[in-house]
Structures are given as structure tokens and as C-alpha cells.
Amino acid sequence: KVLKGVMGESRRLRVLAAAAVVAALFAAAHSSAFAFVPLFVLSLFFTALYERTGSIFAPILCHGLFNLFNISMVLIAGVQC
């Protein structure tokens, strides 16, 4: 919400700019150059979900399901971390 308040006059432009900044921070926080672009896109999805629902719980649930899916795939594949 803070970023949306300081970036431009158009609400749409503020939301898009804030979403891009947050997505970049989210992707960078995962410290993987290989996964930066997919995580950036995933973060944009989470942000759109938040904007659409007005609730933080929907993106948190989706993030948890995404992590659960990835952990399941690692366990099924038998990859050692």
C-alpha cells in the first residue's frame, strides 16, 4: 500500500509500478538467478490475486500450495537438497 501511494497519479500506474517493485524484491529475496523470472511472474500473480480479493489470505494460501507442490515434486523425484 505504501508504494501505491507514492508512484504517480493514475491508480492503474501506481498498482503496476508497486507490483513490479514488489515482484522484483520477492524474486531477489529467493537468491536464485535461475528462478528470478519465474518468481517475478509468480509474484505478479500473487499481487493480482491480492488486488482482486482485497485479502492477503488468498496469496498466502496460493504461496503455500505452490511450495507444497514443489516439495512434493522434489520428494517424488528423489532429489537430494
Helices and strands as residue ranges (DSSP letters): H 2-6, H 11-29, H 36-53, H 57-77
